[in-house]
Amino acid sequence: MGKIVPPLMLIAVVLFPVYRCIRSLQQPDVSAKWHWFIAIIAGLVHSLSWALWFVAMANA
């Protein structure tokens, strides 16, 4: 369970903002698009940092 759930959570951190951004593109509100773009970038950085941490711990 510990080897399945953390990677799925990392994927969800990236995919949920992407989903919300795509949904907000259907609406003409510009501020929502900018908000979700920032959320996507933050999610990617967060996921990459955790992936790097997992690789570092696996090699230790």
Residue frames as a rotation matrix with the C-alpha (Angstrom) as fourth column:
MET 1
0.565 0.825 0.000 0.00
0.825 -0.565 0.000 0.00
0.000 0.000 -1.000 0.00
GLY 2
0.490 -0.440 -0.753 2.86
0.191 -0.788 0.585 2.38
-0.851 -0.431 -0.302 0.79
LYS 3
-0.639 -0.759 0.128 4.36
0.267 -0.062 0.962 1.91
-0.722 0.648 0.242 -2.65
ILE 4
-0.401 0.579 0.710 1.09
0.900 0.105 0.423 2.58
0.171 0.808 -0.563 -4.49
VAL 5
0.548 0.774 -0.318 -0.61
0.826 -0.560 0.061 5.45
-0.131 -0.296 -0.946 -2.67
PRO 6
0.113 -0.507 -0.855 2.23
0.267 -0.813 0.517 8.06
-0.957 -0.287 0.043 -2.59
PRO 7
-0.883 -0.431 0.185 2.83
0.293 -0.200 0.935 7.99
-0.366 0.880 0.303 -6.37
LEU 8
-0.238 0.876 0.419 -0.92
0.905 0.044 0.424 8.20
0.353 0.480 -0.803 -6.99
MET 9
0.522 0.385 -0.761 -1.13
0.699 -0.704 0.124 11.18
-0.488 -0.597 -0.637 -4.65
LEU 10
-0.396 -0.743 -0.539 1.71
0.171 -0.637 0.752 12.89
-0.902 0.206 0.380 -6.52
ILE 11
-0.825 0.171 0.539 -0.05
0.556 0.071 0.828 12.29
0.103 0.983 -0.153 -9.83
ALA 12
0.200 0.977 -0.076 -3.29
0.967 -0.184 0.175 13.67
0.157 -0.109 -0.982 -8.38
VAL 13
0.113 -0.235 -0.965 -1.48
0.490 -0.832 0.260 16.84
-0.865 -0.502 0.021 -7.24
VAL 14
-0.843 -0.464 -0.273 -0.63
-0.023 -0.476 0.879 17.54
-0.538 0.747 0.390 -10.88
LEU 15
-0.808 0.498 0.314 -3.75
0.517 0.345 0.784 16.23
0.282 0.796 -0.536 -12.61
PHE 16
0.028 0.884 -0.466 -6.39
0.954 -0.163 -0.251 17.93
-0.298 -0.437 -0.848 -10.46
PRO 17
-0.071 -0.047 -0.996 -5.23
0.033 -0.998 0.045 21.49
-0.997 -0.030 0.073 -11.26
VAL 18
-0.964 -0.244 -0.103 -4.91
-0.103 -0.016 0.995 20.54
-0.244 0.970 -0.010 -14.95
TYR 19
-0.509 0.852 0.125 -8.49
0.843 0.464 0.273 19.29
0.175 0.245 -0.954 -14.90
ARG 20
0.213 0.601 -0.770 -9.68
0.729 -0.623 -0.285 22.46
-0.651 -0.500 -0.571 -13.17
CYS 21
-0.499 -0.463 -0.732 -7.74
-0.136 -0.793 0.594 24.63
-0.856 0.396 0.333 -15.63
ILE 22
-0.960 0.189 0.206 -9.33
0.257 0.303 0.918 22.89
0.111 0.934 -0.340 -18.59
ARG 23
-0.097 0.979 -0.179 -12.75
0.995 0.098 -0.002 23.38
0.016 -0.178 -0.984 -17.00
SER 24
0.143 0.136 -0.980 -12.01
0.421 -0.905 -0.064 27.08
-0.896 -0.403 -0.186 -16.38
LEU 25
-0.872 -0.472 -0.133 -10.96
0.062 -0.376 0.924 27.56
-0.486 0.797 0.358 -20.02
GLN 26
-0.515 0.766 0.385 -14.56
0.812 0.291 0.506 26.91
0.275 0.573 -0.772 -20.99
GLN 27
0.584 0.681 -0.442 -15.59
0.790 -0.602 0.117 29.99
-0.186 -0.418 -0.889 -19.00
PRO 28
0.464 -0.380 0.800 -14.48
0.498 -0.635 -0.591 33.49
0.732 0.673 -0.105 -19.99
ASP 29
0.995 -0.088 0.041 -13.14
-0.082 -0.546 0.834 34.48
-0.051 -0.833 -0.551 -16.54
VAL 30
0.472 -0.881 -0.035 -9.47
-0.176 -0.056 -0.983 35.44
0.864 0.470 -0.182 -17.06
SER 31
0.001 -0.507 0.862 -8.55
-0.960 -0.242 -0.141 35.51
0.280 -0.827 -0.487 -13.36
ALA 32
0.689 0.283 0.667 -9.62
-0.501 0.851 0.157 31.89
-0.523 -0.442 0.729 -12.92
LYS 33
0.909 -0.407 -0.087 -7.37
0.161 0.538 -0.827 30.84
0.384 0.738 0.555 -15.80
TRP 34
0.131 -0.902 0.410 -4.40
-0.482 -0.420 -0.769 32.62
0.866 -0.098 -0.490 -14.25
HIS 35
0.217 0.028 0.976 -5.16
-0.968 0.137 0.212 31.15
-0.128 -0.990 0.057 -10.82
TRP 36
0.872 0.171 0.459 -5.24
-0.169 0.985 -0.045 27.59
-0.460 -0.039 0.887 -12.15
PHE 37
0.694 -0.716 -0.071 -2.11
0.002 0.100 -0.995 28.12
0.720 0.691 0.071 -14.25
ILE 38
-0.076 -0.707 0.703 -0.24
-0.835 -0.341 -0.432 29.07
0.545 -0.620 -0.564 -11.08
ALA 39
0.427 0.305 0.851 -1.77
-0.779 0.602 0.175 26.06
-0.459 -0.738 0.495 -9.30
ILE 40
0.993 -0.095 -0.071 -0.54
0.035 0.803 -0.596 23.75
0.113 0.589 0.800 -12.07
ILE 41
0.265 -0.955 0.133 3.00
-0.266 -0.205 -0.942 25.13
0.927 0.214 -0.308 -11.85
ALA 42
-0.075 -0.253 0.965 2.95
-0.988 -0.109 -0.105 24.79
0.132 -0.961 -0.242 -8.05
GLY 43
0.756 0.425 0.497 1.68
-0.497 0.868 0.012 21.22
-0.426 -0.256 0.867 -8.34
LEU 44
0.830 -0.509 -0.227 4.41
0.069 0.498 -0.864 20.30
0.553 0.702 0.449 -10.80
VAL 45
-0.062 -0.886 0.459 7.12
-0.572 -0.345 -0.744 21.76
0.818 -0.309 -0.486 -8.58
HIS 46
0.153 0.207 0.966 5.66
-0.966 0.237 0.103 20.01
-0.208 -0.949 0.236 -5.55
SER 47
0.951 0.258 0.168 5.50
-0.216 0.948 -0.233 16.65
-0.220 0.186 0.958 -7.34
LEU 48
0.573 -0.805 -0.153 9.02
-0.016 0.175 -0.984 16.97
0.819 0.567 0.087 -8.71
SER 49
-0.135 -0.639 0.757 10.39
-0.850 -0.318 -0.420 17.80
0.509 -0.700 -0.500 -5.28
TRP 50
0.408 0.335 0.849 8.72
-0.765 0.633 0.119 14.74
-0.498 -0.698 0.515 -3.75
ALA 51
0.988 -0.087 -0.127 9.89
-0.013 0.775 -0.632 12.54
0.154 0.626 0.764 -6.61
LEU 52
0.203 -0.971 0.123 13.44
-0.348 -0.189 -0.918 13.77
0.915 0.143 -0.376 -6.07
TRP 53
-0.070 -0.160 0.985 13.09
-0.997 -0.018 -0.073 13.07
0.030 -0.987 -0.158 -2.34
PHE 54
0.792 0.423 0.440 11.85
-0.444 0.894 -0.060 9.51
-0.419 -0.148 0.896 -3.00
VAL 55
0.796 -0.563 -0.224 14.75
0.060 0.441 -0.896 8.83
0.603 0.699 0.384 -5.37
ALA 56
-0.055 -0.855 0.515 17.26
-0.644 -0.364 -0.673 10.21
0.763 -0.368 -0.531 -2.89
MET 57
0.120 0.160 0.980 15.84
-0.947 0.316 0.064 8.08
-0.299 -0.935 0.189 -0.07
ALA 58
0.963 0.257 0.077 15.78
-0.216 0.914 -0.343 4.97
-0.158 0.314 0.936 -2.26
ASN 59
0.561 -0.818 -0.126 19.45
0.056 0.190 -0.980 5.42
0.826 0.543 0.152 -3.13
ALA 60
0.147 -0.513 0.846 20.52
-0.879 -0.460 -0.127 6.08
0.454 -0.725 -0.518 0.48
